[in-house]
Amino acid sequence: MSTFFDESIKRLKNICMLSRTNRSMNILPPSFKLRDPVIHQVRKARRQGHICSLILLSVHQFDQFIRQHSSDTMQHLTKVLEHILRDTILDYVDASRLIGVKMVHTNVYGIFIRETMPFLAQETDALAILIGKSIQTDLNFELQERDLTVQIISGATQLPADIDDEKHGIYLAVQEAWLLAAGLAPVPYNSLKQQLSQIIEYKDITVLTQPILNLQTGEVYGYEVLTRGPIDTIFHSPEALFDYADRVQLLSELEFVVIQKAFEEMKGRGIMSPVFINITAVTLSHPHFERNIKRYIEKEDIKPSHVIFEITEQHLMRDFVSSSQVIRKLRSLGFRVAIDDAGAGFSSLQSILEIIPDIIKIDKSLIQEIDRVAAKESMLKAIMSFAHDIQCQVIAEGVEREEEAGVLMRHNVEMGQGYFFAKPERFMPSQGRLNLDEMKHKIHRLRSVTAS
């Protein structure tokens, strides 16, 4: 009886909601049998002569995620994702342009936008990347208590103007946007993919470096290579550049270009200090990885002992057997290996256990506010103890405040990197001694304060 009563109340609430203005429920409204508010608004916008575009968002490889986790975890993921989507969308899409947001398939969300001017595909593509990245960052922050990490993929397209049936037009647009989100659309069809392909072909990237300092002596131990795309483009941001390259299956090609540019800089500027180059498991498992690396070092006459490949957690290393074989070959050539993002999640710790790296880089999320959060300091001590046991060096990333650097020195962390010491810039020429002296002075002053 109570079940029947509850269902009746639910139906009554839904019927009452139909009388509301569509604006009050245009973001993930409940499911209606009589009328879909979002489709109704799409139909209305098109009849008023507006062009309608669609941005599609979804969790990457959601089908695999379902098989690996419980229904409770999946419900939690969906609940958190939809909450973040509601909070985020109006930060990027003006309310006057937003038609509505609805789930178009299981865990696939469509953002419908009213265009008041000629449709600019590249701008909407860029908007899709920004929204997807923002939601991914917030979502992973909320999921970290469950040791979950997800990737959000996104694609954008235009609803076909020559189809009168909105439901059919939306269906076609969803299929099209999904191909773009998955990186399966042909290059000429996707303006951003074409732009990225040209960046890779012409090596139109800039490599910056950030010094890594010895916290005992103040000397520069080495440099980490950081990448920027062309200025005044969406790809100037490294997050957008590498995230989109992964989405359209060009990540390895992009990372090979970064390695080549880094080697060219090392040779051209006579850099003899160790240089850290980020690389994902995607590229590490590329069939031509070893061949390409050998070719690059021979061309630029680079000593492998001067290069440390920094394996990032951005793409989880799943096949440890084959990856370990590649790493053994790299080490046999004289290269060293670092694991990035230690302390940020379970996967980096698993990679450390499987690979036993030469260097562990502690993630900035653990370093930030470490002087104010006792649990972070406890985690640092645990990582330092483990690193001592496996005889590997430790670098703390993201040091931005003097107090954070002081905690690192108190626990004898060997090396540090971050804005407190120096911002990223081009490879420092020999005349840059003033900056080096300033960094050294900071460290010596902190060491004396810590010692007292």
ROBANU-501541 format. One record per residue (C-alpha): residue number from 1; x, y, z. Coordinates in Angstrom, 2 decimals. Example, Ala and Ser with C-alpha at 12.3 -4.5 7.8 and 13.67 -1.06 7.14 Angstrom:
2
 resi      px      py      pz
    1   12.30   -4.50    7.80
    2   13.67   -1.06    7.14
This chain:
452
 resi      px      py      pz
    1    0.00    0.00    0.00
    2    2.77    2.38    0.97
    3    4.62    1.58   -2.27
    4    1.55    2.42   -4.32
    5    1.09    5.63   -2.35
    6    4.74    6.65   -2.86
    7    4.53    5.99   -6.60
    8    1.30    7.99   -6.84
    9    2.90   10.95   -5.04
   10    5.92   10.75   -7.36
   11    3.67   10.79  -10.47
   12    1.72   13.73   -9.05
   13    4.93   15.69   -8.43
   14    6.09   15.05  -12.00
   15    2.76   16.16  -13.42
   16    2.91   19.33  -11.34
   17    6.43   20.04  -12.57
   18    5.16   20.03  -16.15
   19    3.37   23.27  -15.43
   20    6.59   25.00  -14.44
   21    8.59   27.08  -16.85
   22   11.15   25.08  -18.77
   23   13.91   27.38  -17.45
   24   13.38   26.07  -13.92
   25   14.23   22.51  -14.92
   26   16.42   22.70  -17.98
   27   19.45   21.07  -16.30
   28   18.96   17.32  -15.84
   29   15.18   17.39  -15.33
   30   13.36   14.23  -14.16
   31   12.12   11.82  -16.80
   32    8.69   12.67  -18.21
   33    6.41   10.53  -20.33
   34    4.25   13.37  -21.62
   35    6.93   15.85  -22.66
   36   10.70   16.17  -22.47
   37   11.43   19.77  -21.38
   38   14.86   19.87  -23.02
   39   13.70   18.52  -26.39
   40   10.75   20.93  -26.19
   41   13.19   23.83  -25.73
   42   15.39   22.59  -28.58
   43   12.32   22.51  -30.85
   44   11.33   26.01  -29.74
   45   14.84   27.42  -30.33
   46   15.02   25.93  -33.83
   47   11.59   27.31  -34.74
   48   12.83   30.75  -33.68
   49   15.63   30.40  -36.22
   50   18.48   29.62  -33.83
   51   21.31   27.22  -34.61
   52   21.63   24.57  -31.87
   53   24.89   22.95  -30.91
   54   25.50   19.93  -28.72
   55   28.33   19.19  -26.29
   56   28.56   15.57  -25.20
   57   30.21   14.44  -21.94
   58   30.86   10.93  -20.66
   59   33.15    8.90  -18.45
   60   35.87    7.34  -20.60
   61   35.58    3.54  -20.92
   62   32.46    3.54  -18.77
   63   31.59   -0.04  -19.76
   64   34.86   -1.29  -18.26
   65   34.25    0.82  -15.16
   66   30.88   -0.88  -14.65
   67   32.48   -4.33  -14.76
   68   35.19   -3.40  -12.27
   69   33.09   -1.71   -9.57
   70   29.99   -2.37   -7.48
   71   26.56   -0.93   -8.18
   72   26.92    1.22   -5.06
   73   30.10    2.75   -6.47
   74   28.42    3.38   -9.82
   75   25.45    5.08   -8.18
   76   27.83    7.26   -6.17
   77   29.77    8.17   -9.31
   78   26.61    9.16  -11.18
   79   25.28   11.18   -8.25
   80   28.53   13.12   -7.81
   81   28.96   13.64  -11.56
   82   25.46   15.06  -11.98
   83   25.90   17.32   -8.95
   84   29.15   18.72  -10.37
   85   27.59   19.09  -13.82
   86   24.76   21.19  -12.37
   87   27.22   23.39  -10.48
   88   29.66   23.76  -13.39
   89   27.66   24.29  -16.54
   90   26.63   27.91  -15.95
   91   30.25   28.85  -15.25
   92   30.97   28.16  -18.93
   93   27.66   28.64  -20.75
   94   25.66   31.83  -20.29
   95   22.10   31.17  -19.10
   96   20.73   32.99  -22.15
   97   22.46   30.48  -24.43
   98   21.78   27.32  -22.44
   99   18.82   25.36  -23.80
  100   19.19   22.43  -21.43
  101   21.20   19.47  -20.18
  102   19.94   15.91  -20.25
  103   21.18   12.34  -20.13
  104   20.98   11.07  -23.70
  105   22.32    7.58  -22.96
  106   23.50    5.80  -19.81
  107   26.19    8.06  -18.33
  108   26.28   10.20  -21.49
  109   25.16   13.80  -20.98
  110   24.18   16.27  -23.68
  111   24.51   20.04  -23.24
  112   22.30   21.86  -25.75
  113   23.29   25.42  -26.60
  114   21.44   28.12  -28.53
  115   23.73   29.86  -31.04
  116   22.69   33.41  -31.95
  117   25.40   33.78  -34.59
  118   26.89   31.55  -37.30
  119   28.08   28.26  -35.81
  120   31.81   28.27  -35.02
  121   32.81   24.64  -34.65
  122   36.28   25.35  -33.27
  123   34.95   27.55  -30.45
  124   32.42   24.92  -29.41
  125   35.09   22.21  -29.58
  126   37.27   24.30  -27.28
  127   34.33   24.88  -24.92
  128   33.75   21.12  -24.76
  129   37.37   20.57  -23.71
  130   37.22   23.24  -21.00
  131   33.96   21.93  -19.53
  132   35.16   18.32  -19.65
  133   38.46   19.17  -17.97
  134   36.78   21.19  -15.21
  135   34.29   18.43  -14.44
  136   37.04   15.79  -14.51
  137   39.15   17.74  -12.00
  138   36.26   18.30   -9.58
  139   34.98   14.75   -9.98
  140   38.33   13.12   -9.22
  141   38.71   15.35   -6.17
  142   35.36   14.09   -4.85
  143   36.18   10.45   -5.70
  144   39.64   10.34   -4.14
  145   38.26    9.06   -0.81
  146   37.25    5.90   -2.70
  147   40.59    5.65   -4.55
  148   38.81    6.21   -7.88
  149   40.14    8.13  -10.87
  150   38.13    8.73  -14.04
  151   38.67   10.53  -17.32
  152   35.92   12.64  -18.91
  153   35.72   12.69  -22.70
  154   33.79   15.33  -24.62
  155   32.79   16.18  -28.16
  156   30.83   18.95  -29.85
  157   28.73   19.20  -32.98
  158   25.75   20.99  -34.53
  159   22.20   19.69  -34.75
  160   21.40   19.20  -38.46
  161   19.26   22.11  -39.68
  162   17.63   20.15  -42.50
  163   15.87   17.60  -40.27
  164   12.48   18.64  -38.86
  165   12.17   15.80  -36.34
  166   14.08   17.04  -33.25
  167   14.40   13.58  -31.75
  168   15.98   12.21  -34.92
  169   18.18   15.29  -35.28
  170   19.39   14.89  -31.70
  171   20.06   11.20  -32.32
  172   22.27   12.01  -35.33
  173   24.06   14.78  -33.43
  174   24.75   12.47  -30.49
  175   26.29    9.85  -32.79
  176   28.43   12.50  -34.44
  177   29.57   14.05  -31.14
  178   30.37   10.61  -29.78
  179   32.74    9.89  -32.69
  180   34.47   13.20  -31.97
  181   34.67   12.50  -28.24
  182   36.18    9.07  -28.89
  183   38.64   10.48  -31.43
  184   37.19    8.41  -34.27
  185   36.06   11.21  -36.58
  186   38.11   11.84  -39.77
  187   40.76   14.56  -39.42
  188   39.29   17.02  -41.99
  189   35.92   16.81  -40.25
  190   37.29   17.78  -36.86
  191   38.81   21.26  -36.87
  192   40.62   20.86  -33.54
  193   42.06   17.49  -34.46
  194   43.32   18.98  -37.71
  195   44.90   21.85  -35.77
  196   46.59   19.42  -33.35
  197   47.85   17.29  -36.24
  198   49.49   20.39  -37.73
  199   51.09   21.26  -34.37
  200   52.61   17.78  -34.26
  201   53.68   17.82  -37.92
  202   55.44   21.19  -37.61
  203   56.60   20.62  -34.02
  204   54.89   23.87  -33.09
  205   55.42   23.57  -29.34
  206   57.64   25.32  -26.83
  207   59.58   23.43  -24.17
  208   60.16   25.22  -20.89
  209   62.07   23.93  -17.90
  210   61.74   24.22  -14.16
  211   64.85   23.64  -12.04
  212   64.99   20.83   -9.49
  213   67.13   21.88   -6.52
  214   69.24   19.90   -4.12
  215   67.77   20.89   -0.74
  216   71.04   20.14    1.04
  217   73.42   22.25   -1.05
  218   71.16   24.63   -2.99
  219   72.67   23.51   -6.29
  220   70.55   22.74   -9.34
  221   70.24   18.98   -9.66
  222   68.40   19.01  -12.98
  223   65.45   20.36  -14.97
  224   61.94   19.11  -15.72
  225   60.70   19.72  -19.27
  226   57.29   21.43  -19.43
  227   55.37   21.90  -22.68
  228   53.27   24.73  -24.08
  229   51.33   24.78  -27.33
  230   51.02   27.79  -29.68
  231   50.13   31.07  -27.96
  232   46.54   32.36  -28.36
  233   45.15   28.86  -28.99
  234   43.28   26.42  -26.78
  235   46.36   24.20  -26.99
  236   48.65   26.68  -25.24
  237   47.48   25.07  -22.01
  238   49.39   21.81  -21.43
  239   46.29   20.22  -19.89
  240   44.18   20.90  -22.99
  241   47.04   19.94  -25.30
  242   47.73   16.52  -23.81
  243   44.15   15.68  -22.82
  244   42.90   16.33  -26.35
  245   45.84   14.46  -27.90
  246   44.90   11.44  -25.83
  247   41.24   11.73  -26.81
  248   42.01   11.74  -30.54
  249   44.70    9.05  -30.24
  250   47.64   11.35  -30.99
  251   49.23   11.27  -27.53
  252   52.27    9.17  -28.46
  253   52.97   11.30  -31.54
  254   52.84   14.45  -29.38
  255   55.09   13.00  -26.69
  256   57.63   11.91  -29.30
  257   57.75   15.54  -30.52
  258   58.32   16.74  -26.93
  259   61.22   14.29  -26.53
  260   62.77   15.45  -29.82
  261   62.44   19.13  -28.86
  262   63.90   18.48  -25.42
  263   66.91   16.67  -26.92
  264   67.42   19.52  -29.41
  265   67.44   22.04  -26.55
  266   69.84   19.91  -24.51
  267   72.29   19.77  -27.39
  268   71.87   23.38  -28.52
  269   72.37   24.82  -25.03
  270   74.96   22.32  -23.85
  271   72.86   21.14  -20.90
  272   74.81   18.58  -18.88
  273   72.48   18.37  -15.86
  274   69.84   15.60  -15.70
  275   66.70   16.45  -17.68
  276   63.32   15.00  -16.68
  277   60.91   14.29  -19.55
  278   57.31   13.30  -18.84
  279   56.00   10.24  -20.60
  280   52.79    8.25  -20.24
  281   52.34    4.50  -20.24
  282   50.55    4.97  -23.59
  283   53.80    6.07  -25.24
  284   55.97    3.71  -23.22
  285   54.01    0.81  -24.72
  286   54.19    2.20  -28.28
  287   55.69   -0.47  -30.60
  288   58.28    1.99  -31.96
  289   59.20    3.61  -28.64
  290   62.64    2.01  -28.23
  291   63.54    2.49  -31.92
  292   62.52    6.17  -31.86
  293   64.42    6.93  -28.66
  294   67.60    5.38  -30.05
  295   67.22    7.42  -33.22
  296   66.71   10.67  -31.29
  297   69.77   10.24  -29.04
  298   71.98    9.34  -32.00
  299   70.80   12.36  -33.98
  300   71.43   14.86  -31.15
  301   74.36   12.97  -29.58
  302   72.63   12.87  -26.18
  303   74.08   10.86  -23.32
  304   71.30    8.65  -21.89
  305   72.70    9.21  -18.39
  306   71.53   12.83  -18.69
  307   67.89   11.82  -19.31
  308   65.30   10.68  -16.76
  309   61.96    9.51  -18.13
  310   59.21   10.53  -15.70
  311   56.25    8.16  -15.94
  312   53.07   10.05  -15.14
  313   49.94    8.70  -13.45
  314   47.69   10.42  -16.01
  315   47.34    7.10  -17.84
  316   47.51    4.08  -15.61
  317   50.14    1.47  -16.33
  318   48.06   -1.70  -16.68
  319   50.44   -4.11  -18.42
  320   53.34   -4.14  -16.00
  321   55.02   -7.11  -17.70
  322   55.53   -5.44  -21.08
  323   56.15   -2.01  -19.53
  324   58.81   -3.45  -17.25
  325   60.54   -5.00  -20.27
  326   60.71   -1.59  -21.98
  327   62.01    0.03  -18.78
  328   64.72   -2.63  -18.46
  329   65.85   -1.86  -22.02
  330   65.89    1.86  -21.25
  331   68.04    1.25  -18.20
  332   70.37   -0.97  -20.19
  333   70.92    2.00  -22.51
  334   71.77    4.24  -19.53
  335   68.46    6.08  -19.01
  336   66.90    6.42  -15.56
  337   63.22    6.23  -14.59
  338   61.13    8.30  -12.18
  339   57.56    7.73  -11.01
  340   55.47   10.88  -10.88
  341   52.52   11.78   -8.63
  342   53.48    9.61   -5.63
  343   50.91   10.14   -2.88
  344   48.16   11.22   -5.28
  345   46.55    7.82   -5.69
  346   46.87    4.06   -5.53
  347   48.10    3.55   -9.09
  348   51.34    5.51   -8.62
  349   52.15    3.46   -5.51
  350   51.46    0.27   -7.46
  351   53.80    1.47  -10.22
  352   56.52    2.13   -7.64
  353   56.22   -1.42   -6.28
  354   56.28   -2.99   -9.74
  355   59.06   -0.89  -11.28
  356   61.27    0.14   -8.32
  357   62.16    3.49   -9.90
  358   65.40    5.39   -9.55
  359   63.51    8.47   -8.35
  360   60.12    9.08   -6.70
  361   58.44   12.43   -7.32
  362   55.95   13.35   -4.60
  363   52.78   14.91   -5.99
  364   52.09   18.58   -5.30
  365   48.72   17.71   -3.70
  366   50.65   16.13   -0.83
  367   53.15   18.99   -0.54
  368   50.67   21.89   -0.56
  369   49.74   22.92    3.01
  370   51.92   20.11    4.41
  371   52.96   22.40    7.25
  372   49.30   22.72    8.29
  373   47.99   19.18    7.72
  374   49.49   16.55   10.02
  375   48.25   13.63    7.89
  376   50.24   14.91    4.89
  377   53.41   15.09    6.96
  378   52.80   11.52    8.14
  379   52.42   10.38    4.53
  380   55.66   12.16    3.63
  381   57.51   10.31    6.39
  382   56.12    6.99    5.14
  383   57.24    7.70    1.56
  384   60.71    8.76    2.74
  385   61.07    5.56    4.77
  386   59.98    3.43    1.83
  387   62.31    5.28   -0.56
  388   65.21    4.66    1.82
  389   64.41    0.95    1.90
  390   64.41    0.61   -1.91
  391   67.36    3.01   -2.26
  392   65.79    5.61   -4.52
  393   65.91    9.40   -4.45
  394   62.94   11.65   -3.65
  395   61.84   14.93   -5.25
  396   59.00   17.03   -3.82
  397   56.94   18.84   -6.49
  398   54.75   21.91   -6.20
  399   56.65   23.71   -3.42
  400   55.07   27.17   -3.31
  401   55.64   28.43    0.23
  402   58.61   28.79    2.55
  403   56.83   26.82    5.28
  404   56.38   23.85    2.93
  405   60.06   23.91    2.02
  406   60.91   23.99    5.73
  407   58.96   20.77    6.37
  408   60.79   19.06    3.50
  409   64.17   20.04    4.89
  410   63.18   18.88    8.37
  411   62.49   15.42    6.96
  412   65.64   15.39    4.82
  413   63.87   15.31    1.47
  414   66.73   15.42   -1.02
  415   65.30   17.62   -3.76
  416   62.53   20.16   -4.32
  417   60.78   21.83   -7.25
  418   58.16   24.56   -7.44
  419   57.31   28.23   -7.72
  420   58.92   29.00   -4.35
  421   62.28   28.33   -5.97
  422   61.70   29.20   -9.63
  423   59.00   29.41  -12.28
  424   59.22   27.51  -15.59
  425   61.26   29.25  -18.29
  426   63.40   28.36  -21.27
  427   66.58   26.41  -20.63
  428   68.70   28.70  -18.53
  429   71.82   29.96  -20.34
  430   75.16   30.27  -18.57
  431   74.62   33.95  -17.74
  432   71.62   33.09  -15.54
  433   73.78   32.72  -12.44
  434   71.93   35.49  -10.59
  435   68.72   33.45  -10.42
  436   70.66   30.37   -9.35
  437   72.39   32.32   -6.61
  438   69.04   33.63   -5.36
  439   67.62   30.08   -5.19
  440   70.73   28.86   -3.39
  441   70.46   31.71   -0.89
  442   66.83   30.76   -0.15
  443   67.81   27.19    0.59
  444   70.83   28.04    2.76
  445   68.74   30.52    4.77
  446   65.99   27.94    5.28
  447   68.48   25.27    6.30
  448   69.93   27.54    8.97
  449   66.42   28.34   10.27
  450   65.45   24.65   10.29
  451   68.66   23.63   12.04
  452   68.09   26.16   14.81
